[in-house]
Every structure is written in C-alpha cells, then in structure tokens.
C-alpha cells in the first residue's frame, strides 16, 4: 500500500519487522506516533536508543544487564551453587516472579534446533560449562521450554553435564507441552520448580 509520506511508509516498514507485528498493527502504531505530542514520541525514541547503547548481556549468566554482571549474579543473597538454565531473558523474569527460586540463572539465548540450523555452538553453552567447571555449581535445573527443541536442548545439556557429578534436574510437567515459560502463570511455574525431577 502506498502512503502519501515516504517517512510514514518507512516507519510502518520498521514496525512491521518487529516480532508478532503484522502490517495492520504496524500501521496503527505508526499513526499513533503521528497523533501523540512530540515529547512522547521523542521519549520512545530515546528509550530505544538508551537500551541499544547501554543494555548488554551479563558476562557470567547471559541475562540482560546494564553492567558487566547482572543484578542476580551480583546479589550475595542468591545461592550460586544452584543454576537454573533457561532459553531467554524473559524466562528469568517469569520464573523469578514466582518467588520460589533463590539460586542463579543461566540464559542460553535459544535452543538446539537442527531444523532451524541451530546447533550447540549457536547457544550460550560454553560459559555454562565454564561456570560448572569452576566448582561452585552443585545443581543445575533445566528449565528450557516444554517443546521439541527445548526438550532436545535439556537432554543434550544433561548428557554433557552428567560426567561432572552434578545434581541435574528438569522442571516438572505442569507446563503444557509446546508452550513457552514466559506465558505460564506464576503458580504453575512455582509448582514446576518445586516438582523438578532428577535427570538420568
């Protein structure tokens, strides 16, 4: 569809590149930006720029951080001997909201999915192995998503870590197969953490 403004068309195209945003939603967002006052639009643009300039990944766990170490890795109240492995930073937020877990996290930034061309070298596994080999970690909880690639990732990590003598567990099956952790409610996630099972 042609618009009378090339700049508006460009904005719609950029919004449409975002995940889960179709052309109609992109168009609504662009027209909303046109309607709001200039200060509000500039605040949005500034927030995007600040995130891109200042937010990075934690050097230890891969979670989102504004400094070298994230707040969770630098929090002395959290137990460094237990590490919960998740696929995305949004999973950390979902699990931590339950209030049931006081260990640390490790974010893979994806899962193993040969059909999508993602192998073990394409996710954040090397730093997990380094953490485990440092000798502080005693238990690893595998909280990858309950879908085909999440299960394959959990199995691969379990087999990789078995020789190191750790207690390796998988979150319980209270989460429906094929769903994502970030969309699960807090009580379901809490029960899944509590009911985790040792992986053989």
N, CA and C atoms as an extended XYZ file, in Angstrom:
600
Properties=species:S:1:pos:R:3:atomname:S:1:resname:S:1:resid:I:1 pbc="F F F"
N         0.847       -1.192        0.000 N   UNK     1
C         0.000        0.000        0.000 CA  UNK     1
C         0.878        1.235        0.000 C   UNK     1
N         0.518        2.211       -0.812 N   UNK     2
C         1.290        3.458       -0.918 CA  UNK     2
C         0.730        4.504        0.040 C   UNK     2
N         1.623        5.192        0.731 N   UNK     3
C         1.233        6.276        1.635 CA  UNK     3
C         1.710        7.593        1.044 C   UNK     3
N         1.058        8.670        1.448 N   UNK     4
C         1.422        9.983        0.904 CA  UNK     4
C         2.746       10.483        1.463 C   UNK     4
N         3.281        9.807        2.473 N   UNK     5
C         4.561       10.197        3.059 CA  UNK     5
C         5.528        9.014        3.023 C   UNK     5
N         6.667        9.245        2.425 N   UNK     6
C         7.707        8.211        2.388 CA  UNK     6
C         8.197        7.893        3.806 C   UNK     6
N         8.278        8.921        4.675 N   UNK     7
C         8.757        8.729        6.042 CA  UNK     7
C         7.782        7.872        6.847 C   UNK     7
N         6.497        8.115        6.662 N   UNK     8
C         5.485        7.305        7.338 CA  UNK     8
C         5.567        5.865        6.850 C   UNK     8
N         5.723        5.678        5.562 N   UNK     9
C         5.854        4.344        4.981 CA  UNK     9
C         7.066        3.617        5.564 C   UNK     9
N         8.180        4.353        5.719 N   UNK    10
C         9.393        3.766        6.313 CA  UNK    10
C         9.147        3.334        7.757 C   UNK    10
N         8.420        4.166        8.527 N   UNK    11
C         8.125        3.841        9.919 CA  UNK    11
C         7.259        2.583       10.005 C   UNK    11
N         6.263        2.496        9.151 N   UNK    12
C         5.403        1.310        9.109 CA  UNK    12
C         6.240        0.070        8.782 C   UNK    12
N         7.147        0.192        7.821 N   UNK    13
C         8.021       -0.931        7.456 CA  UNK    13
C         8.866       -1.379        8.645 C   UNK    13
N         9.396       -0.413        9.412 N   UNK    14
C        10.236       -0.754       10.570 CA  UNK    14
C         9.422       -1.444       11.664 C   UNK    14
N         8.219       -0.932       11.947 N   UNK    15
C         7.360       -1.586       12.936 CA  UNK    15
C         7.012       -3.009       12.493 C   UNK    15
N         6.770       -3.180       11.193 N   UNK    16
C         6.374       -4.493       10.667 CA  UNK    16
C         7.499       -5.524       10.783 C   UNK    16
N         8.727       -5.078       10.979 N   UNK    17
C         9.857       -6.003       11.154 CA  UNK    17
C         9.885       -6.610       12.561 C   UNK    17
N         9.167       -5.991       13.496 N   UNK    18
C         9.167       -6.478       14.876 CA  UNK    18
C         8.410       -7.807       14.965 C   UNK    18
N         8.830       -8.689       15.898 N   UNK    19
C         8.136       -9.976       16.021 CA  UNK    19
C         6.676       -9.798       16.412 C   UNK    19
N         5.830      -10.585       15.826 N   UNK    20
C         4.378      -10.611       16.105 CA  UNK    20
C         3.649       -9.339       15.675 C   UNK    20
N         4.287       -8.486       14.899 N   UNK    21
C         3.639       -7.256       14.421 CA  UNK    21
C         3.374       -7.407       12.923 C   UNK    21
N         2.085       -7.470       12.562 N   UNK    22
C         1.715       -7.532       11.149 CA  UNK    22
C         1.604       -6.136       10.559 C   UNK    22
N         1.274       -6.063        9.283 N   UNK    23
C         1.193       -4.766        8.594 CA  UNK    23
C         0.124       -3.859        9.219 C   UNK    23
N        -1.025       -4.416        9.555 N   UNK    24
C        -2.100       -3.579       10.110 CA  UNK    24
C        -1.706       -3.005       11.463 C   UNK    24
N        -1.104       -3.827       12.321 N   UNK    25
C        -0.651       -3.342       13.631 CA  UNK    25
C         0.457       -2.315       13.445 C   UNK    25
N         1.364       -2.564       12.515 N   UNK    26
C         2.443       -1.615       12.240 CA  UNK    26
C         1.864       -0.270       11.795 C   UNK    26
N         0.839       -0.322       10.986 N   UNK    27
C         0.187        0.900       10.521 CA  UNK    27
C        -0.453        1.649       11.696 C   UNK    27
N        -1.149        0.912       12.575 N   UNK    28
C        -1.772        1.547       13.754 CA  UNK    28
C        -0.721        2.200       14.645 C   UNK    28
N         0.398        1.512       14.854 N   UNK    29
C         1.470        2.070       15.683 CA  UNK    29
C         2.042        3.340       15.067 C   UNK    29
N         2.258        3.312       13.766 N   UNK    30
C         2.821        4.480       13.082 CA  UNK    30
C         1.868        5.675       13.168 C   UNK    30
N         0.575        5.443       12.953 N   UNK    31
C        -0.387        6.536       13.046 CA  UNK    31
C        -0.537        7.029       14.487 C   UNK    31
N        -0.355        6.128       15.455 N   UNK    32
C        -0.366        6.547       16.860 CA  UNK    32
C         0.796        7.502       17.138 C   UNK    32
N         1.973        7.160       16.616 N   UNK    33
C         3.148        8.029       16.795 CA  UNK    33
C         2.878        9.408       16.198 C   UNK    33
N         2.184        9.450       15.073 N   UNK    34
C         1.844       10.743       14.456 CA  UNK    34
C         0.904       11.558       15.344 C   UNK    34
N        -0.007       10.881       16.053 N   UNK    35
C        -1.013       11.569       16.865 CA  UNK    35
C        -0.474       12.125       18.177 C   UNK    35
N         0.464       11.389       18.815 N   UNK    36
C         0.938       11.820       20.134 CA  UNK    36
C         1.775       13.091       20.012 C   UNK    36
N         1.923       13.807       21.151 N   UNK    37
C         2.737       15.024       21.087 CA  UNK    37
C         4.214       14.654       20.892 C   UNK    37
N         4.972       15.619       20.453 N   UNK    38
C         6.366       15.393       20.079 CA  UNK    38
C         7.181       14.813       21.242 C   UNK    38
N         6.946       15.317       22.462 N   UNK    39
C         7.722       14.867       23.624 CA  UNK    39
C         7.544       13.362       23.865 C   UNK    39
N         6.320       12.870       23.699 N   UNK    40
C         6.064       11.444       23.912 CA  UNK    40
C         6.788       10.600       22.869 C   UNK    40
N         6.756       11.039       21.628 N   UNK    41
C         7.441       10.310       20.557 CA  UNK    41
C         8.949       10.318       20.777 C   UNK    41
N         9.482       11.461       21.223 N   UNK    42
C        10.922       11.568       21.477 CA  UNK    42
C        11.320       10.681       22.660 C   UNK    42
N        10.445       10.597       23.692 N   UNK    43
C        10.727        9.713       24.832 CA  UNK    43
C        10.864        8.264       24.375 C   UNK    43
N         9.969        7.843       23.488 N   UNK    44
C        10.032        6.483       22.953 CA  UNK    44
C        11.338        6.268       22.190 C   UNK    44
N        11.659        7.207       21.314 N   UNK    45
C        12.887        7.090       20.519 CA  UNK    45
C        14.120        7.077       21.431 C   UNK    45
N        14.112        7.911       22.475 N   UNK    46
C        15.241        7.973       23.406 CA  UNK    46
C        15.365        6.671       24.192 C   UNK    46
N        14.231        6.105       24.615 N   UNK    47
C        14.261        4.839       25.365 CA  UNK    47
C        14.854        3.715       24.513 C   UNK    47
N        14.487        3.673       23.235 N   UNK    48
C        15.044        2.666       22.328 CA  UNK    48
C        16.541        2.862       22.174 C   UNK    48
N        16.961        4.108       21.986 N   UNK    49
C        18.386        4.402       21.812 CA  UNK    49
C        19.184        4.061       23.064 C   UNK    49
N        18.636        4.392       24.245 N   UNK    50
C        19.339        4.102       25.507 CA  UNK    50
C        19.485        2.606       25.734 C   UNK    50
N        18.439        1.841       25.409 N   UNK    51
C        18.527        0.389       25.547 CA  UNK    51
C        19.623       -0.159       24.644 C   UNK    51
N        19.647        0.288       23.405 N   UNK    52
C        20.652       -0.214       22.461 CA  UNK    52
C        22.061        0.192       22.867 C   UNK    52
N        22.210        1.373       23.483 N   UNK    53
C        23.538        1.859       23.872 CA  UNK    53
C        24.027        1.283       25.197 C   UNK    53
N        23.117        0.995       26.127 N   UNK    54
C        23.540        0.689       27.495 CA  UNK    54
C        23.232       -0.715       27.997 C   UNK    54
N        22.296       -1.417       27.379 N   UNK    55
C        21.941       -2.749       27.870 CA  UNK    55
C        22.772       -3.786       27.125 C   UNK    55
N        23.328       -4.710       27.904 N   UNK    56
C        24.167       -5.775       27.341 CA  UNK    56
C        23.810       -7.086       28.026 C   UNK    56
N        24.621       -8.092       27.819 N   UNK    57
C        24.396       -9.374       28.481 CA  UNK    57
C        25.426       -9.573       29.581 C   UNK    57
N        24.965      -10.131       30.691 N   UNK    58
C        25.826      -10.419       31.840 CA  UNK    58
C        26.961      -11.347       31.407 C   UNK    58
N        28.188      -11.022       31.841 N   UNK    59
C        29.359      -11.817       31.470 CA  UNK    59
C        29.311      -13.227       32.055 C   UNK    59
N        28.580      -13.409       33.158 N   UNK    60
C        28.525      -14.730       33.789 CA  UNK    60
C        27.357      -15.576       33.308 C   UNK    60
N        26.144      -14.991       33.312 N   UNK    61
C        24.955      -15.823       33.049 CA  UNK    61
C        24.278      -15.554       31.708 C   UNK    61
N        24.566      -14.418       31.079 N   UNK    62
C        23.928      -14.107       29.803 CA  UNK    62
C        22.601      -13.390       29.930 C   UNK    62
N        22.200      -13.037       31.166 N   UNK    63
C        20.955      -12.290       31.354 CA  UNK    63
C        21.172      -10.834       30.947 C   UNK    63
N        20.092      -10.105       30.823 N   UNK    64
C        20.172       -8.688       30.482 CA  UNK    64
C        20.764       -7.915       31.651 C   UNK    64
N        21.654       -6.977       31.349 N   UNK    65
C        22.328       -6.213       32.390 CA  UNK    65
C        22.762       -4.854       31.852 C   UNK    65
N        22.933       -3.908       32.765 N   UNK    66
C        23.485       -2.608       32.393 CA  UNK    66
C        24.951       -2.500       32.788 C   UNK    66
N        25.468       -3.540       33.451 N   UNK    67
C        26.884       -3.573       33.816 CA  UNK    67
C        27.429       -4.952       33.474 C   UNK    67
N        28.694       -5.191       33.780 N   UNK    68
C        29.311       -6.462       33.393 CA  UNK    68
C        28.591       -7.653       34.014 C   UNK    68
N        28.207       -7.515       35.299 N   UNK    69
C        27.470       -8.576       35.990 CA  UNK    69
C        26.049       -8.098       36.240 C   UNK    69
N        25.067       -8.972       36.018 N   UNK    70
C        23.673       -8.596       36.239 CA  UNK    70
C        23.366       -8.534       37.738 C   UNK    70
N        22.205       -7.982       38.074 N   UNK    71
C        21.808       -7.839       39.473 CA  UNK    71
C        21.696       -9.182       40.182 C   UNK    71
N        21.258      -10.215       39.479 N   UNK    72
C        21.074      -11.522       40.111 CA  UNK    72
C        22.403      -12.203       40.397 C   UNK    72
N        23.359      -12.087       39.474 N   UNK    73
C        24.670      -12.711       39.697 CA  UNK    73
C        25.454      -11.982       40.791 C   UNK    73
N        25.210      -10.692       40.949 N   UNK    74
C        25.944       -9.928       41.962 CA  UNK    74
C        25.212       -9.859       43.301 C   UNK    74
N        24.054      -10.484       43.404 N   UNK    75
C        23.273      -10.493       44.643 CA  UNK    75
C        23.779      -11.610       45.563 C   UNK    75
N        24.404      -11.235       46.682 N   UNK    76
C        25.009      -12.212       47.600 CA  UNK    76
C        23.958      -13.083       48.295 C   UNK    76
N        22.680      -12.682       48.252 N   UNK    77
C        21.623      -13.485       48.878 CA  UNK    77
C        21.208      -14.672       48.018 C   UNK    77
N        21.583      -14.664       46.751 N   UNK    78
C        21.216      -15.772       45.862 CA  UNK    78
C        22.272      -16.870       45.955 C   UNK    78
N        21.816      -18.117       45.893 N   UNK    79
C        22.689      -19.277       46.055 CA  UNK    79
C        23.419      -19.590       44.736 C   UNK    79
N        24.746      -19.382       44.677 N   UNK    80
C        25.478      -19.644       43.437 CA  UNK    80
C        25.684      -21.129       43.142 C   UNK    80
N        25.343      -22.001       44.107 N   UNK    81
C        25.524      -23.439       43.904 CA  UNK    81
C        24.396      -24.048       43.071 C   UNK    81
N        23.286      -23.304       42.903 N   UNK    82
C        22.158      -23.792       42.096 CA  UNK    82
C        21.974      -22.859       40.905 C   UNK    82
N        21.993      -23.422       39.721 N   UNK    83
C        21.837      -22.632       38.495 CA  UNK    83
C        20.662      -23.171       37.693 C   UNK    83
N        19.727      -22.289       37.382 N   UNK    84
C        18.562      -22.635       36.572 CA  UNK    84
C        18.829      -22.191       35.134 C   UNK    84
N        18.829      -23.134       34.210 N   UNK    85
C        19.138      -22.854       32.800 CA  UNK    85
C        17.839      -22.603       32.037 C   UNK    85
N        17.762      -21.431       31.396 N   UNK    86
C        16.577      -21.048       30.619 CA  UNK    86
C        16.994      -20.650       29.208 C   UNK    86
N        16.009      -20.525       28.334 N   UNK    87
C        16.305      -20.180       26.945 CA  UNK    87
C        16.480      -18.682       26.725 C   UNK    87
N        15.641      -17.856       27.352 N   UNK    88
C        15.624      -16.429       27.069 CA  UNK    88
C        15.586      -15.599       28.357 C   UNK    88
N        16.036      -14.335       28.304 N   UNK    89
C        15.942      -13.460       29.480 CA  UNK    89
C        14.506      -13.310       29.989 C   UNK    89
N        13.523      -13.356       29.104 N   UNK    90
C        12.124      -13.250       29.532 CA  UNK    90
C        11.725      -14.425       30.426 C   UNK    90
N        12.394      -15.586       30.270 N   UNK    91
C        12.120      -16.738       31.128 CA  UNK    91
C        12.623      -16.489       32.554 C   UNK    91
N        13.730      -15.759       32.687 N   UNK    92
C        14.254      -15.399       34.009 CA  UNK    92
C        13.204      -14.581       34.755 C   UNK    92
N        12.636      -13.594       34.068 N   UNK    93
C        11.615      -12.740       34.674 CA  UNK    93
C        10.428      -13.582       35.119 C   UNK    93
N         9.953      -14.475       34.247 N   UNK    94
C         8.784      -15.304       34.556 CA  UNK    94
C         9.040      -16.196       35.765 C   UNK    94
N        10.185      -16.882       35.804 N   UNK    95
C        10.488      -17.779       36.908 CA  UNK    95
C        10.739      -17.022       38.205 C   UNK    95
N        11.413      -15.888       38.129 N   UNK    96
C        11.751      -15.160       39.344 CA  UNK    96
C        10.525      -14.535       40.001 C   UNK    96
N         9.510      -14.233       39.200 N   UNK    97
C         8.268      -13.677       39.752 CA  UNK    97
C         7.573      -14.642       40.700 C   UNK    97
N         7.866      -15.934       40.565 N   UNK    98
C         7.218      -16.922       41.431 CA  UNK    98
C         7.654      -16.762       42.879 C   UNK    98
N         8.845      -16.222       43.113 N   UNK    99
C         9.372      -16.074       44.463 CA  UNK    99
C         9.821      -17.395       45.071 C   UNK    99
N         9.825      -18.477       44.302 N   UNK   100
C        10.157      -19.812       44.804 CA  UNK   100
C        11.618      -20.186       44.591 C   UNK   100
N        12.348      -19.381       43.853 N   UNK   101
C        13.704      -19.764       43.468 CA  UNK   101
C        14.687      -18.699       43.911 C   UNK   101
N        15.718      -19.102       44.648 N   UNK   102
C        16.705      -18.155       45.162 CA  UNK   102
C        18.117      -18.465       44.678 C   UNK   102
N        18.238      -19.276       43.635 N   UNK   103
C        19.545      -19.562       43.051 CA  UNK   103
C        19.868      -18.563       41.966 C   UNK   103
N        20.822      -18.915       41.117 N   UNK   104
C        21.188      -18.063       39.994 CA  UNK   104
C        20.656      -18.658       38.693 C   UNK   104
N        20.816      -17.930       37.613 N   UNK   105
C        20.297      -18.347       36.307 CA  UNK   105
C        21.428      -18.462       35.293 C   UNK   105
N        21.109      -19.115       34.190 N   UNK   106
C        21.991      -19.112       33.022 CA  UNK   106
C        21.101      -19.060       31.788 C   UNK   106
N        21.312      -18.065       30.937 N   UNK   107
C        20.464      -17.843       29.761 CA  UNK   107
C        21.184      -18.336       28.507 C   UNK   107
N        20.541      -19.256       27.802 N   UNK   108
C        21.134      -19.856       26.600 CA  UNK   108
C        20.988      -18.985       25.349 C   UNK   108
N        20.002      -18.115       25.335 N   UNK   109
C        19.676      -17.297       24.145 CA  UNK   109
C        19.302      -18.176       22.964 C   UNK   109
N        18.451      -19.149       23.244 N   UNK   110
C        17.954      -20.011       22.178 CA  UNK   110
C        17.946      -21.460       22.619 C   UNK   110
N        17.688      -22.323       21.670 N   UNK   111
C        17.655      -23.763       21.931 CA  UNK   111
C        18.245      -24.475       20.728 C   UNK   111
N        18.597      -25.723       20.937 N   UNK   112
C        19.143      -26.525       19.842 CA  UNK   112
C        17.993      -26.945       18.935 C   UNK   112
N        18.104      -26.580       17.673 N   UNK   113
C        17.051      -26.909       16.716 CA  UNK   113
C        17.675      -27.117       15.335 C   UNK   113
N        18.081      -28.351       15.033 N   UNK   114
C        18.721      -28.618       13.738 CA  UNK   114
C        17.883      -28.179       12.544 C   UNK   114
N        16.549      -28.279       12.653 N   UNK   115
C        15.687      -27.869       11.536 CA  UNK   115
C        15.801      -26.380       11.251 C   UNK   115
N        16.105      -25.594       12.297 N   UNK   116
C        16.287      -24.148       12.123 CA  UNK   116
C        17.757      -23.771       11.976 C   UNK   116
N        18.621      -24.775       11.890 N   UNK   117
C        20.047      -24.516       11.707 CA  UNK   117
C        20.772      -24.080       12.973 C   UNK   117
N        20.203      -24.381       14.173 N   UNK   118
C        20.847      -24.011       15.435 CA  UNK   118
C        21.380      -25.254       16.129 C   UNK   118
N        22.698      -25.306       16.275 N   UNK   119
C        23.328      -26.410       16.981 CA  UNK   119
C        23.834      -25.954       18.340 C   UNK   119
N        24.518      -26.820       19.072 N   UNK   120
C        25.049      -26.477       20.393 CA  UNK   120
C        25.977      -25.264       20.403 C   UNK   120
N        26.704      -25.063       19.312 N   UNK   121
C        27.636      -23.927       19.252 CA  UNK   121
C        26.922      -22.589       19.047 C   UNK   121
N        25.641      -22.631       18.741 N   UNK   122
C        24.887      -21.403       18.475 CA  UNK   122
C        24.161      -20.868       19.702 C   UNK   122
N        24.267      -21.566       20.834 N   UNK   123
C        23.649      -21.075       22.064 CA  UNK   123
C        24.734      -20.883       23.125 C   UNK   123
N        24.376      -20.262       24.227 N   UNK   124
C        25.329      -19.866       25.269 CA  UNK   124
C        25.685      -21.040       26.194 C   UNK   124
N        26.333      -22.055       25.618 N   UNK   125
C        26.695      -23.240       26.389 CA  UNK   125
C        28.109      -23.192       26.954 C   UNK   125
N        29.034      -22.572       26.236 N   UNK   126
C        30.440      -22.559       26.667 CA  UNK   126
C        30.600      -21.920       28.041 C   UNK   126
N        29.881      -20.805       28.279 N   UNK   127
C        30.026      -20.144       29.581 CA  UNK   127
C        29.346      -20.951       30.695 C   UNK   127
N        28.311      -21.740       30.360 N   UNK   128
C        27.698      -22.624       31.362 CA  UNK   128
C        28.713      -23.679       31.794 C   UNK   128
N        29.393      -24.278       30.826 N   UNK   129
C        30.408      -25.280       31.145 CA  UNK   129
C        31.527      -24.673       31.985 C   UNK   129
N        31.928      -23.450       31.672 N   UNK   130
C        32.976      -22.765       32.442 CA  UNK   130
C        32.522      -22.543       33.882 C   UNK   130
N        31.266      -22.143       34.068 N   UNK   131
C        30.729      -21.933       35.429 CA  UNK   131
C        30.743      -23.236       36.217 C   UNK   131
N        30.304      -24.306       35.570 N   UNK   132
C        30.224      -25.595       36.244 CA  UNK   132
C        31.622      -26.102       36.597 C   UNK   132
N        32.554      -25.956       35.682 N   UNK   133
C        33.924      -26.444       35.908 CA  UNK   133
C        34.665      -25.637       36.968 C   UNK   133
N        34.177      -24.418       37.260 N   UNK   134
C        34.802      -23.609       38.310 CA  UNK   134
C        34.589      -24.222       39.690 C   UNK   134
N        33.626      -25.149       39.823 N   UNK   135
C        33.461      -25.911       41.053 CA  UNK   135
C        32.447      -25.393       42.052 C   UNK   135
N        31.829      -24.238       41.801 N   UNK   136
C        30.862      -23.677       42.751 CA  UNK   136
C        29.483      -24.306       42.557 C   UNK   136
N        29.111      -24.571       41.319 N   UNK   137
C        27.777      -25.082       41.000 CA  UNK   137
C        27.648      -26.550       41.393 C   UNK   137
N        26.584      -26.855       42.160 N   UNK   138
C        26.321      -28.234       42.595 CA  UNK   138
C        25.055      -28.810       41.952 C   UNK   138
N        24.122      -27.926       41.580 N   UNK   139
C        22.873      -28.384       40.973 CA  UNK   139
C        22.540      -27.519       39.766 C   UNK   139
N        22.098      -28.165       38.697 N   UNK   140
C        21.639      -27.461       37.505 CA  UNK   140
C        20.188      -27.869       37.259 C   UNK   140
N        19.310      -26.862       37.216 N   UNK   141
C        17.895      -27.087       36.911 CA  UNK   141
C        17.678      -26.716       35.447 C   UNK   141
N        17.219      -27.646       34.651 N   UNK   142
C        16.976      -27.392       33.232 CA  UNK   142
C        15.534      -26.924       33.057 C   UNK   142
N        15.379      -25.657       32.736 N   UNK   143
C        14.047      -25.061       32.585 CA  UNK   143
C        13.852      -24.539       31.171 C   UNK   143
N        14.277      -25.342       30.200 N   UNK   144
C        14.021      -24.976       28.810 CA  UNK   144
C        12.540      -25.209       28.518 C   UNK   144
N        12.058      -24.600       27.454 N   UNK   145
C        10.630      -24.693       27.132 CA  UNK   145
C        10.206      -26.135       26.842 C   UNK   145
N         8.969      -26.487       27.222 N   UNK   146
C         8.479      -27.847       27.004 CA  UNK   146
C         7.982      -28.064       25.576 C   UNK   146
N         8.890      -27.921       24.629 N   UNK   147
C         8.578      -28.204       23.227 CA  UNK   147
C         9.715      -29.056       22.672 C   UNK   147
N         9.680      -29.397       21.410 N   UNK   148
C        10.654      -30.333       20.843 CA  UNK   148
C        12.083      -29.821       20.992 C   UNK   148
N        12.333      -28.563       20.616 N   UNK   149
C        13.703      -28.051       20.703 CA  UNK   149
C        14.136      -27.843       22.152 C   UNK   149
N        13.205      -27.446       23.023 N   UNK   150
C        13.530      -27.292       24.436 CA  UNK   150
C        13.895      -28.611       25.079 C   UNK   150
N        13.135      -29.665       24.743 N   UNK   151
C        13.426      -30.999       25.273 CA  UNK   151
C        14.771      -31.505       24.756 C   UNK   151
N        15.035      -31.282       23.469 N   UNK   152
C        16.314      -31.719       22.885 CA  UNK   152
C        17.475      -30.987       23.557 C   UNK   152
N        17.291      -29.715       23.831 N   UNK   153
C        18.338      -28.922       24.485 CA  UNK   153
C        18.594      -29.422       25.901 C   UNK   153
N        17.505      -29.681       26.648 N   UNK   154
C        17.642      -30.188       28.014 CA  UNK   154
C        18.369      -31.531       28.021 C   UNK   154
N        18.019      -32.412       27.101 N   UNK   155
C        18.658      -33.728       27.034 CA  UNK   155
C        20.139      -33.592       26.685 C   UNK   155
N        20.457      -32.709       25.745 N   UNK   156
C        21.853      -32.512       25.340 CA  UNK   156
C        22.680      -31.984       26.518 C   UNK   156
N        22.147      -30.980       27.225 N   UNK   157
C        22.879      -30.396       28.356 CA  UNK   157
C        23.035      -31.423       29.474 C   UNK   157
N        21.993      -32.196       29.723 N   UNK   158
C        22.052      -33.230       30.749 CA  UNK   158
C        23.172      -34.224       30.449 C   UNK   158
N        23.247      -34.687       29.214 N   UNK   159
C        24.293      -35.640       28.830 CA  UNK   159
C        25.680      -35.016       28.904 C   UNK   159
N        25.762      -33.726       28.605 N   UNK   160
C        27.029      -33.006       28.649 CA  UNK   160
C        27.534      -32.857       30.085 C   UNK   160
N        26.591      -32.631       31.026 N   UNK   161
C        26.972      -32.365       32.412 CA  UNK   161
C        27.048      -33.612       33.289 C   UNK   161
N        26.431      -34.727       32.873 N   UNK   162
C        26.400      -35.952       33.690 CA  UNK   162
C        27.782      -36.366       34.206 C   UNK   162
N        28.817      -36.364       33.359 N   UNK   163
C        30.135      -36.823       33.840 CA  UNK   163
C        30.742      -35.929       34.930 C   UNK   163
N        30.186      -34.738       35.124 N   UNK   164
C        30.765      -33.806       36.093 CA  UNK   164
C        30.225      -34.008       37.506 C   UNK   164
N        29.323      -34.963       37.694 N   UNK   165
C        28.850      -35.310       39.023 CA  UNK   165
C        27.904      -34.314       39.670 C   UNK   165
N        27.173      -33.589       38.871 N   UNK   166
C        26.213      -32.613       39.397 CA  UNK   166
C        24.851      -33.247       39.616 C   UNK   166
N        24.043      -32.598       40.437 N   UNK   167
C        22.633      -32.958       40.540 CA  UNK   167
C        21.931      -32.211       39.408 C   UNK   167
N        21.409      -32.932       38.419 N   UNK   168
C        20.766      -32.311       37.256 CA  UNK   168
C        19.282      -32.655       37.296 C   UNK   168
N        18.446      -31.627       37.273 N   UNK   169
C        17.002      -31.865       37.312 CA  UNK   169
C        16.307      -31.090       36.198 C   UNK   169
N        15.089      -31.500       35.920 N   UNK   170
C        14.264      -30.881       34.869 CA  UNK   170
C        12.989      -30.392       35.536 C   UNK   170
N        12.528      -29.185       35.191 N   UNK   171
C        11.298      -28.693       35.793 CA  UNK   171
C        10.161      -29.666       35.501 C   UNK   171
N         9.206      -29.735       36.430 N   UNK   172
C         8.092      -30.680       36.321 CA  UNK   172
C         7.209      -30.351       35.126 C   UNK   172
N         6.323      -31.258       34.804 N   UNK   173
C         5.498      -31.147       33.609 CA  UNK   173
C         4.203      -30.377       33.812 C   UNK   173
N         4.135      -29.494       34.801 N   UNK   174
C         2.932      -28.689       34.990 CA  UNK   174
C         2.740      -27.695       33.855 C   UNK   174
N         3.786      -27.504       33.070 N   UNK   175
C         3.733      -26.568       31.949 CA  UNK   175
C         3.344      -27.364       30.707 C   UNK   175
N         2.311      -26.936       29.979 N   UNK   176
C         1.852      -27.707       28.817 CA  UNK   176
C         2.933      -27.860       27.746 C   UNK   176
N         3.002      -29.027       27.158 N   UNK   177
C         3.944      -29.293       26.074 CA  UNK   177
C         3.667      -28.342       24.916 C   UNK   177
N         4.732      -27.762       24.385 N   UNK   178
C         4.605      -26.852       23.249 CA  UNK   178
C         4.448      -25.393       23.637 C   UNK   178
N         4.385      -25.092       24.949 N   UNK   179
C         4.202      -23.698       25.367 CA  UNK   179
C         5.550      -23.061       25.708 C   UNK   179
N         5.534      -21.755       25.987 N   UNK   180
C         6.726      -21.026       26.391 CA  UNK   180
C         6.603      -20.621       27.849 C   UNK   180
N         7.719      -20.637       28.573 N   UNK   181
C         7.712      -20.309       30.001 CA  UNK   181
C         7.168      -18.917       30.273 C   UNK   181
N         7.535      -17.944       29.423 N   UNK   182
C         7.151      -16.564       29.704 CA  UNK   182
C         5.633      -16.363       29.703 C   UNK   182
N         4.881      -17.300       29.105 N   UNK   183
C         3.429      -17.165       29.054 CA  UNK   183
C         2.719      -18.001       30.122 C   UNK   183
N         3.489      -18.697       30.960 N   UNK   184
C         2.892      -19.519       32.021 CA  UNK   184
C         2.624      -18.662       33.253 C   UNK   184
N         1.572      -19.020       33.999 N   UNK   185
C         1.256      -18.250       35.201 CA  UNK   185
C         2.238      -18.596       36.320 C   UNK   185
N         2.311      -17.719       37.327 N   UNK   186
C         3.307      -17.850       38.385 CA  UNK   186
C         3.140      -19.114       39.218 C   UNK   186
N         1.912      -19.495       39.531 N   UNK   187
C         1.721      -20.685       40.372 CA  UNK   187
C         2.122      -21.955       39.624 C   UNK   187
N         1.859      -22.012       38.329 N   UNK   188
C         2.274      -23.169       37.526 CA  UNK   188
C         3.787      -23.268       37.493 C   UNK   188
N         4.461      -22.124       37.289 N   UNK   189
C         5.921      -22.114       37.267 CA  UNK   189
C         6.495      -22.507       38.623 C   UNK   189
N         5.884      -22.005       39.697 N   UNK   190
C         6.358      -22.336       41.045 CA  UNK   190
C         6.262      -23.836       41.288 C   UNK   190
N         5.126      -24.448       40.897 N   UNK   191
C         4.955      -25.896       41.072 CA  UNK   191
C         5.938      -26.679       40.204 C   UNK   191
N         6.212      -26.160       39.009 N   UNK   192
C         7.170      -26.828       38.118 CA  UNK   192
C         8.567      -26.819       38.723 C   UNK   192
N         8.942      -25.710       39.347 N   UNK   193
C        10.253      -25.637       40.002 CA  UNK   193
C        10.312      -26.581       41.199 C   UNK   193
N         9.276      -26.568       42.015 N   UNK   194
C         9.246      -27.412       43.219 CA  UNK   194
C         9.243      -28.885       42.849 C   UNK   194
N         8.563      -29.239       41.761 N   UNK   195
C         8.426      -30.648       41.370 CA  UNK   195
C         9.471      -31.104       40.384 C   UNK   195
N        10.574      -30.376       40.269 N   UNK   196
C        11.608      -30.772       39.308 CA  UNK   196
C        12.098      -32.183       39.613 C   UNK   196
N        12.509      -32.874       38.542 N   UNK   197
C        12.908      -34.265       38.678 CA  UNK   197
C        14.339      -34.448       38.209 C   UNK   197
N        15.027      -35.322       38.910 N   UNK   198
C        16.416      -35.603       38.565 CA  UNK   198
C        16.485      -36.215       37.163 C   UNK   198
N        17.441      -35.757       36.362 N   UNK   199
C        17.615      -36.305       35.011 CA  UNK   199
C        18.685      -37.371       35.038 C   UNK   199
N        18.365      -38.497       34.474 N   UNK   200
C        19.330      -39.617       34.447 CA  UNK   200
C        20.063      -39.637       33.134 C   UNK   200
